[in-house]
């Protein structure tokens, strides 16, 4: 690249440059611009808007539309420093304008006062590196309140020994109760457990110009096509833009923070969408790009003054990382004696408890966790204990239990450890040639004891709720990073030798550098961290704006003068505010798939017939349609034909054309799958000839099943049987609540996944013809992608309605064996 094209023109210096435009970056931008400072926000990912989102399980849970592509932005993990790290999608937080608030579950429970005094309460714990926070709950409480009211929150104000002090009630009441939420409340009442609605990032009454949220089943891991979720994409960021003092640049990859001879931060260097280096100068640099990426950026920013990484004189940058891990118990309910639970409805979770949050010596561990009742995702990825993977048993299980399963999960309050860290991988680079983050993590014995105790208690609640089969998922030594909760890699404190930042998120070593995401947390908490992160960012931003000598004020704008913001056009931003290199500007120039098409784009005729026969055994036809009637082979053929049919446009009018690094990554992935399928068909035929002397398509159904058994190396699943006794499964494998991926899949695993995707995915991809798959499991999904982009797809008919607290069921509808009085209060 020539010297004239490598560098872009240097932009004007500003008061503040913020790296990241997610939960905390959006909060800081709002506060600082409303105080009169000029701000540039640099976001690594695209600037999508609500019009780009839809309820599409294939796109969001199967093809990482929001989440980082491991081929472009990999991370590595290892259990200890003596083990070589492996590439793994560890804590894959979306990188885009709005950050994790776009895909998040929107849990907004508050931390407890004990969270800020861990060292004082527990003292030194062997193997852990506990520390007190440099401020208390009382210090942060006003800012938690500001976030709840400005952002939009629902919750229940009530008196309980398990509630925390609040200076103001929630702005709106909790959403309706789901059927599985009711099961949770009933069971907690029977066991004397205090339970209540979970505070959530949504509004149930008109608030700040937003209409009440619609009840949608597409919540966890999806982008919201309306204003259901509270996100910085549709709230704080537009408010900052409305001041005229915030310039947001998407698709801008910050590669280092630069320091001057005086040791102060002077600028950041980033790559613009055309790959040119740009230097943005600012009086103040604020990092808000998550605990993993902020630590990585500090370590990348070496210089003569900071040879071990910026602000790292303590050697603690990247150390004491915590990630929460999600563990749970799943219960199945006999469909002959229970009403449907509709676990895919509502806002994914419904009902929670703080009763097990504080330490109790009788449990064998310190601290505790917040627990919640939740659903089990949509049809492709719904989870249940030991679900059969293929054949008639799988179809029966889907049909019988998809609407009769629920989970009770926990937020693991994991111990900080000096050895659990983020550093730079010496061997693995991203698509831009930069070292990636390497996570070294082993669970502390207290983490394992807490997780296993709590999931056992959750199983006890499920048993009381009437579950006939229960599966517990606990904690492994090496966590997979299933949550996107990241904290602790640049902890706050008063001693520069024991911390990276002071109590205002200001680097001890660099007085005009602030880190205001979760990096500064000295310890994890037992609740979702986003509300606390946003509250602390608000608090620290006010300090920045009010402290002379840190930032300079604009002379032409008075502090506090703002332009009112009200959502317009469903909260969508004008198209000219979307960066042309963002995904939002992809052309919908690939027409939708004709479900009646018989044209082979990838498979030969023989391969098509073979795959059609194999998928018919994976999802057989009985009194309901099977894979053949659903058009599964057409779905797989289009997927393998190239990169044209990867992401459906939000309105279902076609497919998004990809280019650049994303297109290259998908070409590589598809090429590997193509080779896998070519070889897989040959292997099916080889096994068939060895056993029966003919190719796979010539075998009868029983013989085909036997060949598939040989191919899989495991017996064919025969049935799922519920018993009255709890089926306790050892809690050994770490939890996962992501969509299944075909990265690196062998042929049989890919075939299983693609059969489910083609059978239960949106019909725009060529499968699930006439929505036959959804009909089998009683899933009432949107009739078209276009129906989802208006943000009003509603499943309220499956909810139990809004009820005053304490919840009182009608006498004719009271739980068996209970009086028709309070349910869920735990008195």
C-alpha positions in Angstrom: 0.0 0.0 0.0 1.5 3.4 -0.9 2.3 6.0 1.7 -0.4 8.3 0.2 -3.2 5.7 0.6 -2.2 4.1 3.9 -3.0 7.2 6.0 -6.2 9.2 6.0 -6.3 12.9 6.7 -5.9 13.7 10.4 -9.2 14.9 11.9 -9.6 17.8 14.3 -8.6 17.4 17.9 -11.6 17.0 20.3 -12.1 17.0 24.1 -12.7 13.3 24.4 -12.3 10.2 22.3 -14.2 7.2 23.4 -13.2 3.7 22.2 -16.4 1.7 22.0 -20.0 2.6 21.5 -21.8 0.0 23.6 -23.4 0.1 27.1 -20.7 2.2 28.7 -19.4 4.0 25.6 -22.9 5.2 24.9 -23.4 6.2 28.5 -20.2 8.2 28.6 -21.0 9.9 25.3 -24.5 11.0 26.6 -23.2 12.4 29.8 -20.1 14.2 28.4 -21.9 15.8 25.5 -24.7 16.9 27.7 -22.1 18.6 29.8 -20.7 20.5 26.8 -17.7 18.5 25.8 -16.9 17.5 22.2 -16.7 13.8 21.7 -15.7 11.4 19.0 -16.8 7.8 19.4 -14.9 5.0 17.6 -16.7 1.7 17.2 -15.0 -1.3 15.8 -18.2 -2.9 14.4 -21.0 -1.7 12.1 -23.8 0.8 12.8 -26.9 -1.3 12.5 -30.2 0.1 13.3 -33.5 -1.5 14.3 -34.6 -1.7 10.7 -31.8 -4.2 10.2 -33.0 -6.7 12.8 -35.5 -9.5 12.6 -36.5 -12.6 14.4 -34.5 -15.2 12.5 -33.0 -18.1 14.5 -30.8 -19.3 11.7 -29.2 -15.8 11.2 -28.7 -14.9 14.8 -28.1 -18.2 16.7 -26.6 -20.2 13.9 -24.6 -17.8 11.7 -23.2 -15.1 14.0 -24.9 -12.1 12.4 -24.3 -10.1 15.6 -21.5 -11.9 17.1 -17.8 -11.8 16.1 -16.8 -14.3 13.4 -14.1 -16.5 14.9 -12.3 -16.5 11.5 -12.0 -12.7 11.5 -11.8 -11.8 15.2 -10.7 -15.0 17.0 -9.7 -15.4 20.7 -7.8 -18.2 22.3 -8.2 -19.9 25.7 -6.2 -22.2 27.9 -6.6 -23.5 31.5 -3.1 -22.5 32.7 0.2 -21.0 31.5 1.7 -24.3 30.7 -0.9 -25.3 28.2 -1.0 -24.1 24.6 -4.1 -22.0 23.9 -6.7 -23.0 21.4 -8.9 -20.8 19.2 -12.3 -20.5 20.8 -15.2 -18.1 20.7 -14.8 -17.1 24.3 -17.3 -14.5 25.6 -18.3 -13.4 22.1 -19.8 -10.0 22.8 -21.2 -8.3 19.7 -18.9 -5.5 18.3 -21.3 -2.9 16.9 -22.9 0.3 17.8 -25.0 -0.4 20.9 -22.6 -3.3 21.8 -24.0 -6.0 24.1 -27.2 -4.0 24.7 -28.3 -5.0 21.2 -28.3 -8.7 21.8 -28.6 -8.8 25.6 -31.2 -10.5 27.8 -31.7 -7.1 29.5 -31.5 -8.4 33.1 -31.1 -5.4 35.3 -30.9 -6.6 38.9 -28.9 -4.4 41.3 -25.7 -5.5 43.1 -25.7 -5.8 46.8 -23.7 -3.8 49.4 -21.6 -6.9 50.2 -20.3 -6.9 46.6 -18.2 -3.8 47.3 -16.6 -5.2 50.4 -15.4 -8.6 49.6 -12.0 -8.5 51.2 -13.4 -6.8 54.4 -16.1 -9.5 54.7 -14.2 -12.6 53.8 -10.5 -11.7 54.4 -7.8 -13.4 52.4 -9.1 -16.5 50.6 -6.5 -19.1 49.5 -6.0 -18.9 45.7 -8.1 -15.8 45.3 -7.2 -12.1 45.0 -10.2 -10.5 46.7 -10.2 -6.7 47.1 -12.6 -4.0 48.3 -14.0 -1.5 45.8 -12.9 2.1 46.2 -16.5 3.1 46.7 -19.7 1.7 48.3 -23.2 0.8 47.3 -24.4 4.0 48.7 -22.0 5.9 46.5 -23.2 4.2 43.3 -26.9 4.0 44.2 -27.9 7.4 42.8 -26.3 6.5 39.5 -28.1 3.1 39.3 -31.3 5.1 39.7 -30.3 7.5 36.9 -29.6 4.6 34.6 -32.9 2.9 35.4 -34.9 6.0 34.7 -33.1 7.4 31.7 -32.6 4.0 30.1 -36.0 2.5 30.7 -36.5 -0.3 33.2 -39.3 -2.5 34.6 -39.3 -3.9 38.1 -41.3 -4.5 41.3 -41.0 -2.3 44.3 -41.6 -4.3 47.4 -40.5 -4.8 51.0 -38.4 -7.9 51.5 -35.3 -8.8 53.5 -33.7 -9.8 50.2 -34.3 -6.4 48.5 -31.7 -3.6 48.5 -32.2 0.1 49.3 -33.5 2.2 46.5 -33.9 6.0 46.4 -36.6 5.8 43.7 -39.1 3.2 42.5 -38.7 1.5 39.1 -40.1 3.6 36.3 -42.5 0.9 35.1 -44.0 -2.3 36.6 -42.8 -5.8 35.6 -44.0 -7.5 32.4 -46.7 -10.2 32.4 -46.0 -13.5 34.0 -45.2 -16.5 31.7 -46.5 -20.0 32.2 -43.0 -21.2 33.2 -42.6 -18.2 35.5 -45.8 -19.2 37.3 -44.3 -22.7 37.8 -41.3 -21.1 39.4 -43.4 -18.9 41.7 -45.5 -21.8 42.8 -42.5 -24.0 43.6 -40.8 -21.2 45.5 -43.9 -20.7 47.5 -44.0 -24.4 48.4 -40.4 -24.3 49.5 -40.6 -21.0 51.4 -38.2 -19.2 48.9 -38.6 -15.5 48.3 -39.2 -14.8 44.6 -40.1 -11.8 42.6 -40.0 -10.5 39.0 -36.6 -9.8 37.6 -35.8 -6.1 36.8 -35.4 -5.9 33.1 -34.3 -3.4 30.5 -37.8 -2.7 28.9 -40.7 -0.5 29.7 -44.3 -1.8 30.3 -45.8 1.7 30.3 -45.1 4.7 28.0 -41.8 6.2 29.3 -39.4 8.8 27.8 -41.4 8.8 24.6 -41.2 5.0 24.2 -44.3 2.8 23.8 -44.8 -0.2 26.1 -42.8 -3.2 25.0 -44.5 -6.0 23.0 -44.2 -9.5 24.4 -41.8 -11.3 22.0 -40.3 -14.7 22.2 -37.3 -13.6 20.3 -35.3 -11.8 23.0 -32.1 -13.5 24.1 -29.3 -13.1 21.5 -31.5 -11.2 19.0 -31.5 -7.6 17.8 -34.7 -5.8 18.4 -36.5 -4.5 15.3 -38.6 -2.1 17.5 -38.2 -0.5 20.9 -38.9 -3.5 23.1 -35.4 -3.6 24.6 -33.7 -0.7 26.3 -30.4 -0.3 24.3 -27.9 2.5 24.0 -28.4 2.1 20.2 -31.9 3.6 20.5 -31.5 5.8 23.6 -28.2 7.2 24.9 -26.4 7.3 21.6 -29.2 9.2 19.8 -29.3 11.5 22.8 -25.6 12.2 22.5 -26.0 12.8 18.7 -28.8 15.2 19.4 -26.4 17.6 21.3 -24.5 18.1 18.1 -21.3 17.4 20.0 -20.9 13.7 19.3 -19.4 12.3 16.1 -19.8 8.5 15.9 -17.5 6.6 13.5 -18.4 3.0 13.0 -16.2 0.3 11.4 -13.2 2.0 13.1 -10.7 -0.5 14.6 -8.5 1.2 17.3 -5.1 -0.4 17.3 -3.2 1.6 19.9 -3.3 4.5 22.3 -0.5 6.9 21.7 1.3 8.9 24.5 3.4 12.0 24.3 6.8 12.7 25.8 5.1 13.8 29.0 3.6 10.3 29.4 0.0 11.5 28.9 -2.4 10.0 26.3 -2.4 12.2 23.2 -4.4 10.2 20.6 -5.6 6.9 19.4 -4.7 5.3 16.1 -7.4 3.4 14.2 -8.1 1.7 10.9 -11.0 3.3 9.0 -13.3 1.2 6.8 -10.9 1.5 3.9 -8.0 0.1 6.0 -6.3 3.5 6.3 -4.6 4.5 9.5 -6.1 7.6 11.2 -4.9 9.4 14.3 -7.5 11.0 16.4 -6.2 13.5 19.0 -8.1 14.3 22.2 -7.6 15.8 25.6 -8.9 12.7 27.2 -9.0 9.0 26.1 -11.7 6.8 27.4 -11.7 3.0 26.8 -15.2 1.3 26.8 -14.5 -1.7 24.6 -15.1 -4.5 27.2 -12.7 -5.9 29.8 -11.1 -8.3 27.3 -10.6 -5.8 24.5 -9.6 -2.8 26.7 -6.9 -5.0 28.3 -5.8 -6.1 24.9 -5.6 -2.5 23.6 -3.5 -1.4 26.7 -1.1 -4.3 26.2 -0.8 -3.5 22.4 0.0 0.2 23.3 3.6 -0.3 24.2 6.2 2.5 24.0 9.5 3.5 25.5 7.7 4.9 28.5 5.4 1.9 28.8 7.3 -1.2 27.5 4.9 -3.7 29.2 1.8 -2.0 28.0 0.1 1.3 28.7 -0.8 2.0 32.3 0.8 -1.3 33.4 3.5 -0.3 35.9 1.7 -2.6 38.4 1.8 -5.5 36.0 -1.9 -6.0 36.6 -3.4 -5.2 33.2 -5.2 -8.3 32.1 -5.0 -9.9 35.6 -7.9 -10.9 38.0 -10.3 -11.5 35.1 -13.8 -12.8 36.0 -16.5 -14.0 33.5 -19.5 -15.2 35.5 -20.3 -18.5 33.7 -23.9 -19.5 33.5 -25.0 -22.7 35.1 -28.5 -24.1 35.4 -30.9 -27.0 35.9 -33.4 -28.0 33.2 -36.7 -29.6 33.9 -39.1 -31.6 31.7 -42.8 -31.7 32.5 -45.1 -34.6 31.6 -47.3 -33.3 28.8 -50.1 -35.5 29.8 -50.7 -33.9 33.2 -49.3 -30.3 32.7 -50.4 -27.4 30.6 -47.9 -26.1 28.1 -45.1 -23.8 29.5 -44.3 -22.1 26.2 -40.7 -21.6 27.1 -40.0 -19.5 24.0 -42.5 -16.8 25.0 -42.0 -13.6 27.0 -38.6 -12.1 27.5 -36.7 -15.4 28.1 -36.7 -15.1 31.9 -39.5 -14.6 34.3 -39.1 -14.7 38.1 -36.0 -14.7 40.2 -34.7 -14.9 43.8 -31.9 -13.3 45.8 -32.4 -15.6 48.8 -29.2 -17.5 48.1 -27.0 -14.4 47.3 -25.2 -13.8 50.6 -22.7 -16.1 52.2 -24.0 -19.0 54.3 -21.3 -21.2 55.9 -23.6 -24.3 55.8 -23.4 -24.3 52.0 -19.6 -24.9 51.9 -18.7 -21.8 50.0 -18.7 -18.0 50.4 -21.0 -15.7 48.5 -23.9 -16.8 46.4 -25.8 -16.0 43.2 -29.0 -14.5 41.8 -31.2 -17.2 40.2 -33.8 -16.9 37.5 -36.4 -19.0 35.8 -36.0 -18.9 32.0 -37.2 -20.5 28.8 -35.4 -22.8 26.5 -34.9 -20.9 23.2 -36.6 -21.4 19.8 -37.1 -24.8 18.0 -33.6 -25.2 16.4 -31.7 -24.7 19.6 -34.1 -25.5 22.4 -32.5 -27.5 25.2 -33.7 -30.4 27.3 -32.0 -33.1 29.3 -30.4 -35.8 27.0 -32.4 -34.8 24.0 -32.1 -37.5 21.3 -30.0 -36.2 18.4 -31.8 -37.8 15.5 -34.5 -40.2 14.3 -38.0 -40.8 15.5 -37.0 -40.3 19.1 -35.7 -36.8 18.4 -38.9 -35.9 16.6 -41.0 -37.3 19.4 -39.0 -35.4 22.0 -39.4 -32.2 20.1 -43.1 -32.7 19.6 -43.7 -33.8 23.2 -41.4 -31.6 25.2 -40.6 -28.4 23.3 -43.4 -26.6 25.1 -42.9 -28.5 28.4 -39.4 -27.5 29.4 -37.9 -24.7 31.5 -34.6 -23.8 33.2 -33.6 -22.2 36.4 -30.2 -20.6 36.0 -27.6 -18.8 38.1 -25.1 -16.0 37.7 -21.8 -17.4 39.1 -20.1 -15.0 41.5 -16.6 -16.2 40.5 -13.5 -15.5 42.5 -10.8 -13.2 41.1 -7.5 -14.9 40.8 -4.2 -13.3 39.8 -3.5 -16.2 37.4 -6.8 -15.7 35.5 -5.9 -13.2 32.9 -6.1 -11.7 29.4 -2.9 -11.2 27.5 -1.7 -11.2 23.9 -1.5 -14.6 22.1 2.0 -14.8 20.6 0.9 -17.2 17.8 -2.6 -16.1 16.7 -3.5 -12.9 14.9 -6.8 -11.5 13.7 -7.7 -10.7 10.1 -5.8 -7.4 10.4 -2.6 -9.0 11.5 -3.0 -8.0 15.2 -2.3 -10.3 18.1 -5.6 -11.6 19.6 -6.6 -11.8 23.2 -5.6 -15.0 25.0 -7.7 -16.0 28.1 -6.1 -18.1 30.8 -8.7 -19.3 33.2 -9.2 -22.1 35.8 -12.2 -22.1 38.1 -11.5 -21.5 41.8 -12.7 -24.3 44.1 -15.2 -21.8 45.6 -16.7 -21.3 42.1 -17.2 -25.0 41.6 -18.7 -25.5 45.1 -21.1 -22.5 44.6 -22.2 -23.7 41.1 -22.8 -27.2 42.1 -24.7 -26.3 45.3 -26.9 -23.8 43.5 -27.8 -26.0 40.5 -28.8 -28.7 43.0 -31.0 -26.2 44.7 -32.4 -25.1 41.4 -33.2 -28.8 40.7 -35.0 -29.0 44.0 -37.2 -26.0 42.9 -37.9 -27.7 39.6 -38.9 -30.9 41.5 -41.3 -28.9 43.6 -42.7 -27.4 40.4 -43.6 -30.8 39.2 -40.8 -31.6 36.7 -40.5 -35.3 36.0 -37.0 -35.2 34.8 -34.2 -32.8 35.7 -30.7 -32.3 34.4 -28.1 -30.2 36.2 -25.4 -28.4 34.4 -22.6 -27.2 36.7 -19.1 -25.9 36.2 -16.0 -27.3 34.6 -12.4 -26.3 35.5 -12.0 -24.6 32.2 -15.0 -22.5 31.4 -16.1 -21.9 27.8 -17.0 -18.3 28.4 -20.6 -18.7 27.5 -21.6 -15.4 29.0 -20.6 -12.0 27.7 -19.9 -10.7 31.2 -16.3 -9.5 31.5 -14.7 -7.8 34.4 -11.6 -7.2 36.4 -8.7 -6.9 33.9 -7.8 -3.3 35.0 -9.1 -3.2 38.5 -9.8 0.0 40.4 -8.2 0.7 43.8 -6.4 3.2 45.9 -2.9 1.7 45.8 -1.1 2.0 42.4 1.0 -1.0 43.1 -2.2 -3.2 43.5 -4.5 -1.7 41.0 -4.5 -0.1 37.5 -7.2 2.6 38.0 -8.3 4.8 40.8 -11.9 5.1 42.0 -12.9 7.3 39.0 -11.6 4.8 36.4 -8.6 7.0 35.8 -5.3 5.2 35.2 -2.8 5.7 38.0 0.0 6.0 35.4 -1.7 8.2 32.8 -4.0 10.9 34.3 -6.0 11.6 31.1 -6.7 8.0 30.4 -9.9 6.4 31.7 -11.2 2.8 31.4 -15.0 2.8 32.1 -16.2 -0.6 31.1 -16.2 -3.7 33.3 -12.4 -3.8 33.4 -12.3 -1.7 36.6 -14.3 -4.1 38.7 -12.1 -5.3 41.6 -14.3 -8.3 42.0 -17.2 -9.8 40.1 -20.7 -9.6 41.6 -23.5 -12.2 41.6 -25.7 -10.3 39.2 -25.5 -9.2 35.6 -22.9 -6.4 35.4 -24.3 -4.1 32.8 -26.4 -1.8 35.0 -23.5 -1.4 37.4 -21.1 -0.8 34.5 -23.4 1.9 33.1 -23.9 3.5 36.5 -20.2 3.7 37.2 -19.6 5.1 33.7 -22.2 7.8 34.4 -20.6 8.6 37.7 -17.1 8.8 36.3 -18.1 10.8 33.3 -19.7 13.4 35.6 -16.4 13.5 37.4 -14.5 14.0 34.2 -16.7 16.9 33.1 -16.6 18.6 36.5 -12.8 18.3 37.2 -10.7 21.3 36.0 -7.5 20.3 34.2 -8.8 17.0 32.8 -10.9 18.2 29.9 -11.5 21.5 28.2 -14.9 23.0 27.7 -16.2 24.2 24.4 -16.5 28.0 24.5 -19.5 28.1 22.2 -21.8 25.8 24.2 -22.9 26.0 27.8 -22.6 23.0 30.0 -25.8 21.1 30.5 -27.5 22.6 27.4 -29.0 19.8 25.4 -31.4 19.2 22.6 -34.4 17.1 23.7 -34.5 13.7 22.1 -37.6 11.7 21.3 -37.6 8.4 19.3 -39.0 8.8 15.8 -39.9 6.2 13.2 -39.7 3.4 15.7 -36.4 4.6 17.0 -34.7 4.1 13.7 -31.9 6.4 12.6 -32.0 8.1 9.2 -30.3 6.0 6.6 -27.7 8.7 5.9 -26.5 8.3 9.4 -25.5 4.7 8.8 -21.9 4.4 7.7 -21.7 3.1 4.1 -19.3 0.3 5.0 -21.6 -1.1 7.7 -23.7 -4.2 7.3 -26.7 -1.9 7.4 -25.8 -0.8 3.9 -25.6 -4.3 2.4 -27.6 -4.5 -0.8 -30.6 -6.9 -0.8 -29.7 -7.9 -4.3 -30.1 -11.7 -4.0 -33.7 -12.7 -4.4 -35.4 -15.0 -1.9 -35.4 -18.8 -2.5 -38.3 -20.3 -4.3 -39.4 -23.1 -1.9 -40.6 -25.2 -4.9 -37.3 -25.1 -6.6 -35.7 -28.4 -7.6 -32.6 -26.8 -9.1 -29.3 -28.1 -7.8 -26.8 -25.3 -7.1 -24.3 -27.4 -5.2 -25.2 -31.1 -5.0 -25.0 -33.5 -7.9 -28.2 -35.5 -8.5 -26.7 -38.4 -6.6 -25.6 -36.3 -3.7 -29.0 -34.6 -3.5 -30.8 -38.0 -3.4 -28.4 -39.3 -0.8 -28.7 -36.2 1.5 -32.5 -36.3 1.1 -32.5 -40.0 2.2 -30.2 -39.3 5.1 -32.1 -36.3 6.4 -35.4 -38.2 6.1 -34.0 -40.7 8.6 -32.8 -37.9 10.9 -36.2 -36.1 10.8 -38.6 -38.9 9.6 -42.1 -38.5 8.3 -44.8 -39.9 10.5 -48.3 -38.4 11.0 -46.5 -35.1 10.7 -44.3 -33.8 7.9 -40.6 -34.8 8.0 -37.4 -33.5 6.4 -38.5 -34.3 2.9 -41.8 -32.4 3.1 -40.0 -29.5 4.8 -37.5 -29.1 2.0 -34.4 -29.7 4.1 -32.2 -30.7 1.2 -33.0 -27.5 -0.6 -32.0 -25.6 2.5 -28.6 -27.4 2.7 -28.0 -27.1 -1.0 -28.5 -23.4 -1.0 -26.3 -23.0 2.1 -23.5 -24.9 0.5 -23.7 -23.2 -2.9 -21.7 -20.2 -1.9 -22.1 -17.0 0.2 -25.3 -15.8 -1.5 -27.7 -17.3 0.9 -26.1 -16.7 4.3 -28.0 -13.7 5.8 -31.6 -13.1 4.9 -32.5 -9.4 4.8 -34.6 -8.2 7.7 -37.8 -7.9 5.6 -37.4 -11.2 3.9 -37.1 -9.6 0.5 -33.8 -11.3 -0.3 -30.4 -11.9 1.0 -27.6 -9.6 1.9 -24.6 -9.4 -0.4 -21.3 -9.7 1.5 -17.9 -8.3 0.7 -14.5 -7.8 2.3 -13.2 -9.9 5.2 -16.6 -11.1 6.1 -17.1 -12.5 2.7 -13.7 -14.1 2.7 -14.4 -15.8 6.0 -17.7 -17.2 4.8 -16.1 -18.5 1.6 -13.5 -20.4 3.7 -16.2 -21.8 5.9 -18.4 -22.9 3.1 -15.5 -24.4 1.2 -14.7 -26.6 4.2 -18.3 -27.6 4.5 -18.5 -28.4 0.8 -15.5 -30.8 1.2 -17.1 -32.3 4.3 -20.4 -33.0 2.4 -18.6 -34.4 -0.7 -16.6 -36.8 1.5 -19.6 -37.5 3.7 -21.7 -38.8 0.8 -18.8 -40.9 -0.4 -18.4 -42.3 3.2 -22.1 -43.1 3.4 -21.9 -45.0 0.1 -18.7 -46.8 1.2 -20.3 -48.0 4.5 -23.5 -49.0 2.6 -21.5 -51.1 0.1 -19.4 -52.7 2.8 -22.5 -53.7 4.7 -25.1 -54.4 2.0 -23.3 -54.2 -1.4 -25.3 -51.2 -2.7 -25.2 -47.4 -2.2 -27.1 -45.6 0.6 -30.1 -44.5 -1.4 -30.8 -48.1 -2.4 -31.1 -49.3 1.2 -34.4 -49.7 3.1 -35.0 -47.4 6.1 -33.8 -49.8 8.7 -30.6 -50.4 6.8 -30.0 -46.7 6.4 -30.4 -46.2 10.1 -27.8 -48.9 10.7 -25.4 -47.2 8.4 -26.0 -43.9 10.1 -25.3 -45.6 13.4 -22.0 -46.8 12.1 -21.2 -43.3 10.8 -22.0 -41.7 14.1 -20.2 -44.3 16.2 -23.1 -44.3 18.7 -26.3 -46.3 19.1 -29.4 -44.8 17.5 -31.5 -42.9 20.1 -34.7 -44.8 20.8 -36.8 -42.8 23.2 -37.1 -40.2 25.9 -38.8 -41.6 29.0 -39.9 -39.4 31.9 -39.9 -40.9 35.4 -41.3 -39.6 38.7 -37.8 -39.6 40.1 -35.3 -36.8 39.5 -32.6 -37.9 37.1 -29.5 -36.4 38.7 -26.7 -35.9 36.2 -23.2 -35.1 37.6 -22.5 -31.4 37.1 -19.2 -31.8 35.2 -19.6 -30.0 31.8 -19.7 -26.3 31.7 -23.0 -24.7 30.6 -23.8 -23.3 27.2 -26.8 -21.3 26.1 -25.6 -20.3 22.6 -26.9 -21.4 19.3 -25.2 -24.4 17.8 -22.4 -23.8 15.3 -21.1 -25.9 12.4 -17.5 -24.5 12.6 -15.2 -27.5 12.4 -18.1 -30.0 12.4 -17.7 -33.5 11.1 -20.1 -34.7 8.4 -22.6 -36.4 10.8 -22.7 -33.4 13.2 -23.1 -30.9 10.4 -25.9 -33.1 8.9 -27.8 -33.2 12.3 -27.5 -29.4 12.7 -28.4 -28.5 9.2 -31.4 -30.8 9.3 -32.7 -29.0 12.3 -32.0 -25.6 10.8 -33.8 -26.6 7.6 -36.7 -28.1 9.4 -37.2 -25.3 12.0 -35.6 -22.3 10.4 -37.4 -19.4 8.7 -38.8 -20.5 5.4 -36.9 -17.8 3.6 -33.8 -20.1 3.7 -35.6 -22.7 1.6 -36.6 -25.2 4.4 -39.5 -25.4 6.7 -41.8 -25.3 3.7 -45.2 -24.0 4.7 -43.9 -23.8 8.3 -44.5 -27.5 8.7 -41.7 -27.8 11.2 -43.2 -25.1 13.4 -46.5 -26.8 13.3 -45.0 -30.0 14.6 -43.8 -28.5 17.8 -46.6 -25.9 18.3 -44.3 -22.9 17.7 -46.2 -19.8 16.8 -43.4 -17.9 15.1 -43.9 -14.8 12.8 -45.4 -15.5 9.5 -42.6 -13.7 7.6 -39.4 -11.9 8.4 -41.3 -8.7 7.3 -43.7 -9.3 10.1 -40.9 -9.0 12.6 -39.3 -5.8 11.4 -42.3 -3.7 12.5 -41.5 -4.7 16.1 -45.0 -5.8 17.0 -44.8 -9.6 16.8 -46.6 -10.4 20.0 -47.0 -13.6 22.1 -48.9 -12.0 24.9 -51.7 -14.5 24.3 -49.5 -17.2 25.8 -48.8 -15.1 29.0 -50.8 -15.1 32.2 -51.3 -11.4 32.2 -50.3 -8.6 34.5 -50.9 -9.2 38.1 -50.5 -7.1 41.2 -47.9 -8.2 43.8 -48.2 -10.4 45.7 -49.5 -12.6 42.9 -52.9 -14.1 43.7 -54.2 -16.8 41.4 -58.0 -17.2 41.0 -59.5 -19.8 43.3 -60.4 -22.0 40.3 -56.9 -21.8 39.1 -54.9 -22.3 42.3 -52.0 -24.7 42.3 -52.9 -28.2 43.4 -52.7 -28.7 47.1 -52.5 -24.9 47.8 -54.9 -22.4 49.1 -55.9 -19.7 46.7 -53.7 -17.0 48.3 -50.2 -15.7 47.7 -47.9 -17.6 45.4 -44.3 -16.7 45.1 -43.9 -14.5 48.2 -42.1 -17.2 50.2 -43.6 -16.2 53.6 
